[in-house]
Amino acid sequence: MNHDGKLRGMTFHCSPYPAILSISTILKCVDMYMKFR
């Protein structure tokens, strides 16, 4: 989350070096899923 409380990304592996997936990638995947489902 950023300082305004908006979601900016998501971590999916929380070991010493977390991998971060950006919100734009998540939204693009959801958009494509909704179009082709």
mmCIF file of the N, C-alpha and C atoms, coordinates in Angstrom:
data_MODEL
# 
_entry.id   MODEL 
# 
loop_
_atom_site.group_PDB 
_atom_site.id 
_atom_site.type_symbol 
_atom_site.label_atom_id 
_atom_site.label_alt_id 
_atom_site.label_comp_id 
_atom_site.label_asym_id 
_atom_site.label_entity_id 
_atom_site.label_seq_id 
_atom_site.pdbx_PDB_ins_code 
_atom_site.Cartn_x 
_atom_site.Cartn_y 
_atom_site.Cartn_z 
_atom_site.occupancy 
_atom_site.B_iso_or_equiv 
_atom_site.pdbx_formal_charge 
_atom_site.auth_seq_id 
_atom_site.auth_comp_id 
_atom_site.auth_asym_id 
_atom_site.auth_atom_id 
_atom_site.pdbx_PDB_model_num 
ATOM 1   N N  . MET A 1 1  ? 0.839   -1.182  0.000   1.00 0.00 ? 1  MET A N  1 
ATOM 2   C CA . MET A 1 1  ? 0.000   0.000   0.000   1.00 0.00 ? 1  MET A CA 1 
ATOM 3   C C  . MET A 1 1  ? 0.883   1.244   0.000   1.00 0.00 ? 1  MET A C  1 
ATOM 4   N N  . ASN A 1 2  ? 0.373   2.261   -0.653  1.00 0.00 ? 2  ASN A N  1 
ATOM 5   C CA . ASN A 1 2  ? 1.112   3.521   -0.625  1.00 0.00 ? 2  ASN A CA 1 
ATOM 6   C C  . ASN A 1 2  ? 0.617   4.369   0.544   1.00 0.00 ? 2  ASN A C  1 
ATOM 7   N N  . HIS A 1 3  ? 1.075   5.593   0.646   1.00 0.00 ? 3  HIS A N  1 
ATOM 8   C CA . HIS A 1 3  ? 0.713   6.456   1.773   1.00 0.00 ? 3  HIS A CA 1 
ATOM 9   C C  . HIS A 1 3  ? -0.737  6.918   1.728   1.00 0.00 ? 3  HIS A C  1 
ATOM 10  N N  . ASP A 1 4  ? -1.390  6.812   0.582   1.00 0.00 ? 4  ASP A N  1 
ATOM 11  C CA . ASP A 1 4  ? -2.798  7.182   0.457   1.00 0.00 ? 4  ASP A CA 1 
ATOM 12  C C  . ASP A 1 4  ? -3.736  6.017   0.745   1.00 0.00 ? 4  ASP A C  1 
ATOM 13  N N  . GLY A 1 5  ? -3.186  4.840   1.025   1.00 0.00 ? 5  GLY A N  1 
ATOM 14  C CA . GLY A 1 5  ? -3.996  3.672   1.322   1.00 0.00 ? 5  GLY A CA 1 
ATOM 15  C C  . GLY A 1 5  ? -4.401  2.870   0.100   1.00 0.00 ? 5  GLY A C  1 
ATOM 16  N N  . LYS A 1 6  ? -3.825  3.179   -1.047  1.00 0.00 ? 6  LYS A N  1 
ATOM 17  C CA . LYS A 1 6  ? -4.155  2.449   -2.272  1.00 0.00 ? 6  LYS A CA 1 
ATOM 18  C C  . LYS A 1 6  ? -3.179  1.298   -2.471  1.00 0.00 ? 6  LYS A C  1 
ATOM 19  N N  . LEU A 1 7  ? -3.701  0.217   -3.001  1.00 0.00 ? 7  LEU A N  1 
ATOM 20  C CA . LEU A 1 7  ? -2.886  -0.965  -3.253  1.00 0.00 ? 7  LEU A CA 1 
ATOM 21  C C  . LEU A 1 7  ? -1.947  -0.712  -4.422  1.00 0.00 ? 7  LEU A C  1 
ATOM 22  N N  . ARG A 1 8  ? -0.655  -0.989  -4.241  1.00 0.00 ? 8  ARG A N  1 
ATOM 23  C CA . ARG A 1 8  ? 0.342   -0.770  -5.284  1.00 0.00 ? 8  ARG A CA 1 
ATOM 24  C C  . ARG A 1 8  ? 0.957   -2.064  -5.779  1.00 0.00 ? 8  ARG A C  1 
ATOM 25  N N  . GLY A 1 9  ? 0.870   -3.117  -4.995  1.00 0.00 ? 9  GLY A N  1 
ATOM 26  C CA . GLY A 1 9  ? 1.465   -4.382  -5.385  1.00 0.00 ? 9  GLY A CA 1 
ATOM 27  C C  . GLY A 1 9  ? 1.162   -5.443  -4.349  1.00 0.00 ? 9  GLY A C  1 
ATOM 28  N N  . MET A 1 10 ? 1.701   -6.633  -4.567  1.00 0.00 ? 10 MET A N  1 
ATOM 29  C CA . MET A 1 10 ? 1.410   -7.746  -3.682  1.00 0.00 ? 10 MET A CA 1 
ATOM 30  C C  . MET A 1 10 ? 2.634   -8.643  -3.619  1.00 0.00 ? 10 MET A C  1 
ATOM 31  N N  . THR A 1 11 ? 3.003   -9.073  -2.414  1.00 0.00 ? 11 THR A N  1 
ATOM 32  C CA . THR A 1 11 ? 4.106   -10.020 -2.286  1.00 0.00 ? 11 THR A CA 1 
ATOM 33  C C  . THR A 1 11 ? 3.536   -11.427 -2.255  1.00 0.00 ? 11 THR A C  1 
ATOM 34  N N  . PHE A 1 12 ? 4.265   -12.362 -2.818  1.00 0.00 ? 12 PHE A N  1 
ATOM 35  C CA . PHE A 1 12 ? 3.782   -13.737 -2.798  1.00 0.00 ? 12 PHE A CA 1 
ATOM 36  C C  . PHE A 1 12 ? 4.835   -14.716 -2.335  1.00 0.00 ? 12 PHE A C  1 
ATOM 37  N N  . HIS A 1 13 ? 5.979   -14.236 -1.885  1.00 0.00 ? 13 HIS A N  1 
ATOM 38  C CA . HIS A 1 13 ? 7.001   -15.104 -1.311  1.00 0.00 ? 13 HIS A CA 1 
ATOM 39  C C  . HIS A 1 13 ? 7.741   -14.266 -0.284  1.00 0.00 ? 13 HIS A C  1 
ATOM 40  N N  . CYS A 1 14 ? 7.551   -14.565 0.994   1.00 0.00 ? 14 CYS A N  1 
ATOM 41  C CA . CYS A 1 14 ? 8.039   -13.670 2.045   1.00 0.00 ? 14 CYS A CA 1 
ATOM 42  C C  . CYS A 1 14 ? 9.284   -14.178 2.747   1.00 0.00 ? 14 CYS A C  1 
ATOM 43  N N  . SER A 1 15 ? 10.189  -14.806 2.048   1.00 0.00 ? 15 SER A N  1 
ATOM 44  C CA . SER A 1 15 ? 11.465  -15.193 2.640   1.00 0.00 ? 15 SER A CA 1 
ATOM 45  C C  . SER A 1 15 ? 12.336  -13.929 2.755   1.00 0.00 ? 15 SER A C  1 
ATOM 46  N N  . PRO A 1 16 ? 13.610  -14.030 2.996   1.00 0.00 ? 16 PRO A N  1 
ATOM 47  C CA . PRO A 1 16 ? 14.419  -12.815 3.169   1.00 0.00 ? 16 PRO A CA 1 
ATOM 48  C C  . PRO A 1 16 ? 14.313  -11.815 2.013   1.00 0.00 ? 16 PRO A C  1 
ATOM 49  N N  . TYR A 1 17 ? 14.027  -12.273 0.805   1.00 0.00 ? 17 TYR A N  1 
ATOM 50  C CA . TYR A 1 17 ? 13.904  -11.375 -0.346  1.00 0.00 ? 17 TYR A CA 1 
ATOM 51  C C  . TYR A 1 17 ? 12.539  -11.578 -1.000  1.00 0.00 ? 17 TYR A C  1 
ATOM 52  N N  . PRO A 1 18 ? 11.521  -10.840 -0.561  1.00 0.00 ? 18 PRO A N  1 
ATOM 53  C CA . PRO A 1 18 ? 10.172  -11.060 -1.095  1.00 0.00 ? 18 PRO A CA 1 
ATOM 54  C C  . PRO A 1 18 ? 10.055  -10.684 -2.571  1.00 0.00 ? 18 PRO A C  1 
ATOM 55  N N  . ALA A 1 19 ? 9.294   -11.472 -3.301  1.00 0.00 ? 19 ALA A N  1 
ATOM 56  C CA . ALA A 1 19 ? 8.985   -11.175 -4.702  1.00 0.00 ? 19 ALA A CA 1 
ATOM 57  C C  . ALA A 1 19 ? 7.723   -10.321 -4.722  1.00 0.00 ? 19 ALA A C  1 
ATOM 58  N N  . ILE A 1 20 ? 7.750   -9.242  -5.466  1.00 0.00 ? 20 ILE A N  1 
ATOM 59  C CA . ILE A 1 20 ? 6.629   -8.301  -5.492  1.00 0.00 ? 20 ILE A CA 1 
ATOM 60  C C  . ILE A 1 20 ? 6.021   -8.275  -6.888  1.00 0.00 ? 20 ILE A C  1 
ATOM 61  N N  . LEU A 1 21 ? 4.710   -8.426  -6.943  1.00 0.00 ? 21 LEU A N  1 
ATOM 62  C CA . LEU A 1 21 ? 3.958   -8.364  -8.198  1.00 0.00 ? 21 LEU A CA 1 
ATOM 63  C C  . LEU A 1 21 ? 3.238   -7.020  -8.235  1.00 0.00 ? 21 LEU A C  1 
ATOM 64  N N  . SER A 1 22 ? 3.457   -6.234  -9.269  1.00 0.00 ? 22 SER A N  1 
ATOM 65  C CA . SER A 1 22 ? 2.862   -4.893  -9.332  1.00 0.00 ? 22 SER A CA 1 
ATOM 66  C C  . SER A 1 22 ? 1.362   -4.971  -9.591  1.00 0.00 ? 22 SER A C  1 
ATOM 67  N N  . ILE A 1 23 ? 0.650   -3.951  -9.136  1.00 0.00 ? 23 ILE A N  1 
ATOM 68  C CA . ILE A 1 23 ? -0.800  -3.915  -9.289  1.00 0.00 ? 23 ILE A CA 1 
ATOM 69  C C  . ILE A 1 23 ? -1.193  -3.837  -10.761 1.00 0.00 ? 23 ILE A C  1 
ATOM 70  N N  . SER A 1 24 ? -0.375  -3.210  -11.606 1.00 0.00 ? 24 SER A N  1 
ATOM 71  C CA . SER A 1 24 ? -0.714  -3.128  -13.030 1.00 0.00 ? 24 SER A CA 1 
ATOM 72  C C  . SER A 1 24 ? -0.707  -4.508  -13.676 1.00 0.00 ? 24 SER A C  1 
ATOM 73  N N  . THR A 1 25 ? 0.207   -5.374  -13.266 1.00 0.00 ? 25 THR A N  1 
ATOM 74  C CA . THR A 1 25 ? 0.249   -6.743  -13.786 1.00 0.00 ? 25 THR A CA 1 
ATOM 75  C C  . THR A 1 25 ? -0.966  -7.526  -13.316 1.00 0.00 ? 25 THR A C  1 
ATOM 76  N N  . ILE A 1 26 ? -1.331  -7.371  -12.060 1.00 0.00 ? 26 ILE A N  1 
ATOM 77  C CA . ILE A 1 26 ? -2.503  -8.059  -11.509 1.00 0.00 ? 26 ILE A CA 1 
ATOM 78  C C  . ILE A 1 26 ? -3.762  -7.620  -12.249 1.00 0.00 ? 26 ILE A C  1 
ATOM 79  N N  . LEU A 1 27 ? -3.930  -6.312  -12.433 1.00 0.00 ? 27 LEU A N  1 
ATOM 80  C CA . LEU A 1 27 ? -5.121  -5.799  -13.113 1.00 0.00 ? 27 LEU A CA 1 
ATOM 81  C C  . LEU A 1 27 ? -5.186  -6.249  -14.565 1.00 0.00 ? 27 LEU A C  1 
ATOM 82  N N  . LYS A 1 28 ? -4.054  -6.309  -15.242 1.00 0.00 ? 28 LYS A N  1 
ATOM 83  C CA . LYS A 1 28 ? -4.024  -6.773  -16.633 1.00 0.00 ? 28 LYS A CA 1 
ATOM 84  C C  . LYS A 1 28 ? -4.459  -8.238  -16.721 1.00 0.00 ? 28 LYS A C  1 
ATOM 85  N N  . CYS A 1 29 ? -3.982  -9.066  -15.802 1.00 0.00 ? 29 CYS A N  1 
ATOM 86  C CA . CYS A 1 29 ? -4.369  -10.480 -15.790 1.00 0.00 ? 29 CYS A CA 1 
ATOM 87  C C  . CYS A 1 29 ? -5.859  -10.643 -15.514 1.00 0.00 ? 29 CYS A C  1 
ATOM 88  N N  . VAL A 1 30 ? -6.392  -9.880  -14.575 1.00 0.00 ? 30 VAL A N  1 
ATOM 89  C CA . VAL A 1 30 ? -7.825  -9.949  -14.270 1.00 0.00 ? 30 VAL A CA 1 
ATOM 90  C C  . VAL A 1 30 ? -8.635  -9.482  -15.473 1.00 0.00 ? 30 VAL A C  1 
ATOM 91  N N  . ASP A 1 31 ? -8.196  -8.411  -16.124 1.00 0.00 ? 31 ASP A N  1 
ATOM 92  C CA . ASP A 1 31 ? -8.885  -7.898  -17.301 1.00 0.00 ? 31 ASP A CA 1 
ATOM 93  C C  . ASP A 1 31 ? -8.917  -8.935  -18.419 1.00 0.00 ? 31 ASP A C  1 
ATOM 94  N N  . MET A 1 32 ? -7.787  -9.564  -18.683 1.00 0.00 ? 32 MET A N  1 
ATOM 95  C CA . MET A 1 32 ? -7.731  -10.593 -19.725 1.00 0.00 ? 32 MET A CA 1 
ATOM 96  C C  . MET A 1 32 ? -8.599  -11.789 -19.358 1.00 0.00 ? 32 MET A C  1 
ATOM 97  N N  . TYR A 1 33 ? -8.613  -12.170 -18.089 1.00 0.00 ? 33 TYR A N  1 
ATOM 98  C CA . TYR A 1 33 ? -9.449  -13.282 -17.641 1.00 0.00 ? 33 TYR A CA 1 
ATOM 99  C C  . TYR A 1 33 ? -10.927 -12.963 -17.876 1.00 0.00 ? 33 TYR A C  1 
ATOM 100 N N  . MET A 1 34 ? -11.334 -11.744 -17.540 1.00 0.00 ? 34 MET A N  1 
ATOM 101 C CA . MET A 1 34 ? -12.737 -11.368 -17.698 1.00 0.00 ? 34 MET A CA 1 
ATOM 102 C C  . MET A 1 34 ? -13.142 -11.315 -19.178 1.00 0.00 ? 34 MET A C  1 
ATOM 103 N N  . LYS A 1 35 ? -12.234 -10.933 -20.058 1.00 0.00 ? 35 LYS A N  1 
ATOM 104 C CA . LYS A 1 35 ? -12.545 -10.868 -21.485 1.00 0.00 ? 35 LYS A CA 1 
ATOM 105 C C  . LYS A 1 35 ? -12.684 -12.248 -22.114 1.00 0.00 ? 35 LYS A C  1 
ATOM 106 N N  . PHE A 1 36 ? -11.846 -13.187 -21.704 1.00 0.00 ? 36 PHE A N  1 
ATOM 107 C CA . PHE A 1 36 ? -11.779 -14.480 -22.384 1.00 0.00 ? 36 PHE A CA 1 
ATOM 108 C C  . PHE A 1 36 ? -12.359 -15.640 -21.599 1.00 0.00 ? 36 PHE A C  1 
ATOM 109 N N  . ARG A 1 37 ? -13.119 -15.350 -20.558 1.00 0.00 ? 37 ARG A N  1 
ATOM 110 C CA . ARG A 1 37 ? -13.647 -16.474 -19.772 1.00 0.00 ? 37 ARG A CA 1 
ATOM 111 C C  . ARG A 1 37 ? -14.864 -17.066 -20.357 1.00 0.00 ? 37 ARG A C  1 
# 
